[in-house]
């Protein structure tokens, strides 16, 4: 019989997941706003098809920042923030698109399992990852840090300058 979490463990577990997913909504919205500002406020060419998925929007924004001399000084910080978004999204994907399949009380960790397409996109594969409660809390905290950074970048894009992106 699988080991169940205690009530206190469930509170801690779901609190971290809630914080992560709540803040992730802001990340998603802010990246859309940044793409909109890159096009409308900063004059970057609009793609033929507006980027839709998060990673597609992130890739578009990264290309714009990489090609824009106005962001030379802040480019490293922006790219590090975007890398953090990708790393957090990998874990978030298991939580949102998978299910909790095992609890390891001695490690205070949970295994999430999901189906995904293989690299060639010709079949499905089952993938699992194990995340400790502490890692979940750190992911939620990291997401808050990313939100703050994206707000700053978005304001800089709307203003059409990089002075505010560097702060």
Secondary structure by P-SEA (a helix, b strand, c coil): ccccccaaaaaaaaaaaaaaaaaaaaaaaaaaaaaaaacccccccccccccccaaaaaaaaaaaaaaccccccaaaaaaaaaaaaaaaaaaaaaaaacccccccccccbbbbbbbbbcccccbbbbbbbbbcaaaaaaaaaaaaaaaaaaaaaaaaaaacccccccc
